[in-house]
């Protein structure tokens, strides 16, 4: 692993919250709030208009912590009058609402200037002589813990760190940021800027270098390259796992059984839980109640990450089922309150087992391989081609991403406004259908009109032929007159002959003009027909576009329905090799950047660089 030679930065930005010296009443007696108590009280009042205050667990946890801070853990909402705090919060809202657009705009601009100044100071670091970005340079301020899913700690007070809680990672020659920090260390193999222990969960929180940092991108490439090695060695990996399961080494058998689950169910290891997750279960933290065995069928049922129900039912080979049953029996016989099937086995043991088979292989890399593989297979099997509209290509990209989310069990809650969203799709489809009908009617009218114009052209051509025929007859009449005998008995007969010739010539000129006029009418009719054809073409194009617009709406609706309870972002950011989308996009003429957000485009900018190389 590449080590850093130099790391210089200004530490972490901490939020400064003004102390207002507000008071509350407890059982009728005025109590002046301390700085921390005031923050807790304001946070609670700001939740009063939300559904959270209707959640008994949320309320119980909050008032337990607030009461302990006050000095009376038995306090409830009934004992406390927050009137002064409520008045302050409402007054602040009134002040905000009363501001003009110009004032709000000016304040936004002022905040933007301040943000840029703070970003310049805290949002960059010097890494081996080069300036790089820091991703999350602001430490999270104190707040009420919200959690995800049915988290039992929701409502508790989550206190943010102070400088005295924070460890900074700085190279020896770097200037020391002002303040009393917990510790300043130098860990050149790590990419974190700062870390501290979260006071609520006990977990370590980090501030990292940005994903755009070259060294982070290099490690990202290395991760995906290692995942690609899984495919090349999959048969060997699975043979080694089965060999260990059937072997005599009991501990190795236990680890291999967990590895089998990680491989075939693409489940997390289990002991790498984040702070805002509840009772998260993974392969190594499975308990007997999470599994039911019926012959060769094994049913897994438990709460996974984010407290999402994880349920799968599969057929497995006898050797694996027997090993799993044996471990379940041992766990049940252990006498522990919540016995684990894979007790004393964790990510360290699993990763060590994988690493012996393929250098650098970890459980997370395994998930990366599976997620990438299902995306690649889906895209390869999709019937998208370069001529298809972009929305069809995006649908294929999303559905492939969904396959990865399903593979990794990345679920989410159904959107609260789901029915409204579906109603809007129904309305949009109805309008789309109306546009198609209107376009079809317009096309029909245009086609009927062009038939009229063609009929008119046919008539005009007939009139030309008739005039030309009449002209020819008139010329013949003139020739007959001219060929008549010139031996006239009288001058009168001679004059009459001469007048007949003049009259015939005039008639010819008149008919010629009529022929020219008729030919002009033909040209006019031809132009009308041509314009009519163009009009029909335009009408057909409108029908096509209207149908395409409806298909786009239907595609968007399909995506919404198919991804309603699936979180696509996690796999796209962390598990799917972006080169799969990039290569597929080249084949079907779809820019990978049309699917990846701006942030992910920066994170994976190395994709295009690698392609150029």
GIRA-V351362 format. One record per pair of residues at least 12 apart in sequence whose ideal C-beta (glycine too) atoms are under 6 Angstrom apart, sorted by the first residue. I is the first residue (numbers start at 1). J is the second residue. D is the distance in whole Angstrom. If there is no record, write none. Layout:
<<I:J:D> <I:J:D>>
This chain:
<<1:189:6> <3:188:4> <3:189:5> <4:188:5> <5:128:5> <6:128:5> <6:171:5> <7:127:6> <7:171:5> <8:126:4> <8:174:4> <9:125:4> <9:193:6> <10:121:5> <10:122:6> <10:177:5> <11:168:6> <11:177:4> <12:139:5> <12:166:6> <12:194:5> <12:207:6> <13:118:6> <13:122:4> <13:137:5> <13:138:5> <14:139:5> <15:141:4> <19:35:5> <22:38:5> <22:84:5> <22:85:5> <23:84:5> <24:80:6> <24:82:6> <25:81:4> <26:79:6> <26:80:6> <27:79:6> <37:69:5> <39:142:6> <40:66:5> <40:157:6> <41:85:5> <42:85:6> <43:143:6> <43:144:5> <45:82:6> <45:85:5> <45:86:5> <45:89:5> <58:154:5> <58:155:4> <61:155:3> <61:156:4> <62:155:4> <63:75:6> <63:76:5> <65:156:5> <65:157:4> <122:137:4> <123:137:5> <132:209:6> <132:213:5> <133:210:4> <133:212:6> <134:193:6> <135:208:5> <135:210:5> <136:207:6> <139:160:6> <139:161:5> <140:160:5> <141:160:5> <142:159:5> <142:160:4> <143:158:6> <145:158:4> <145:200:6> <147:276:5> <148:276:5> <148:306:5> <149:278:5> <149:306:5> <149:307:3> <150:307:5> <151:278:5> <158:200:5> <159:199:5> <161:196:4> <163:179:4> <163:180:6> <163:181:5> <164:180:6> <164:182:6> <165:182:6> <165:196:5> <166:181:6> <166:182:6> <166:194:5> <166:196:5> <167:182:5> <167:183:5> <167:195:5> <168:181:6> <168:184:5> <168:194:5> <169:187:6> <169:192:6> <170:184:6> <171:186:6> <172:186:6> <191:209:5> <191:216:6> <192:206:5> <192:208:6> <193:207:4> <194:207:4> <198:275:6> <201:275:4> <203:275:4> <211:603:4> <212:602:5> <217:606:5> <224:577:4> <226:360:5> <226:365:5> <227:365:5> <227:368:4> <227:369:4> <229:358:6> <230:369:4> <233:358:5> <237:357:5> <240:357:5> <241:256:5> <241:259:5> <241:260:5> <244:256:3> <245:257:6> <245:319:6> <245:323:5> <246:319:6> <254:345:6> <255:345:6> <255:349:5> <255:353:5> <257:323:5> <257:324:6> <258:283:5> <258:284:5> <258:342:5> <258:345:6> <258:350:6> <259:350:6> <259:353:6> <260:320:6> <261:283:5> <262:283:5> <262:363:5> <262:366:6> <266:367:6> <266:370:5> <266:407:5> <267:282:6> <267:283:5> <268:282:4> <269:282:5> <269:283:6> <269:284:6> <269:347:4> <269:350:6> <269:363:5> <270:282:2> <270:283:5> <270:284:4> <270:285:4> <271:284:6> <271:285:6> <271:346:5> <271:347:5> <272:347:6> <277:305:6> <277:306:6> <278:307:4> <279:303:6> <280:305:5> <281:302:4> <284:342:4> <284:345:5> <284:346:6> <285:340:6> <286:341:5> <287:338:6> <287:340:6> <288:328:5> <288:331:5> <288:332:5> <290:302:4> <293:325:6> <296:315:5> <296:321:6> <297:315:6> <298:314:6> <298:316:5> <299:313:5> <300:312:5> <304:409:6> <308:411:4> <310:409:6> <327:341:5> <328:341:6> <350:363:5> <367:408:6> <367:575:6> <368:575:5> <370:407:5> <371:404:4> <371:407:6> <371:408:6> <371:571:5> <371:575:4> <371:576:5> <372:576:5> <372:577:4> <372:580:6> <374:403:4> <374:404:6> <374:407:5> <375:400:5> <375:404:5> <375:576:5> <375:580:5> <376:580:5> <378:400:4> <378:403:5> <379:400:5> <379:584:5> <382:396:4> <384:396:5> <384:588:5> <386:588:5> <386:589:4> <391:552:4> <391:555:5> <393:588:6> <393:590:4> <395:555:5> <397:595:5> <398:559:5> <401:568:5> <401:572:6> <402:562:6> <402:563:6> <402:566:6> <404:571:4> <404:576:5> <405:566:4> <405:568:5> <405:571:5> <408:571:5> <410:567:4> <410:570:5> <410:571:6> <411:565:6> <412:567:4> <414:564:6> <414:565:6> <425:557:4> <428:553:5> <429:553:6> <432:549:6> <432:550:4> <432:553:5> <435:546:4> <436:546:4> <436:547:6> <439:542:4> <439:543:4> <439:546:5> <440:543:6> <442:539:5> <443:539:4> <443:540:6> <443:543:5> <446:535:5> <446:536:5> <446:539:4> <447:536:6> <449:532:6> <450:532:4> <450:536:6> <453:528:5> <453:529:5> <453:532:5> <454:529:6> <456:525:5> <457:525:4> <457:529:5> <460:521:5> <460:522:5> <460:525:5> <461:522:6> <463:518:5> <464:518:4> <464:519:6> <464:522:6> <467:514:5> <467:515:4> <467:518:5> <468:515:6> <470:511:6> <471:511:4> <471:515:6> <474:507:5> <474:508:5> <474:511:5> <477:504:6> <478:504:4> <481:500:5> <481:501:6> <481:504:6> <578:604:4> <578:607:5> <579:607:6> <582:607:5>>
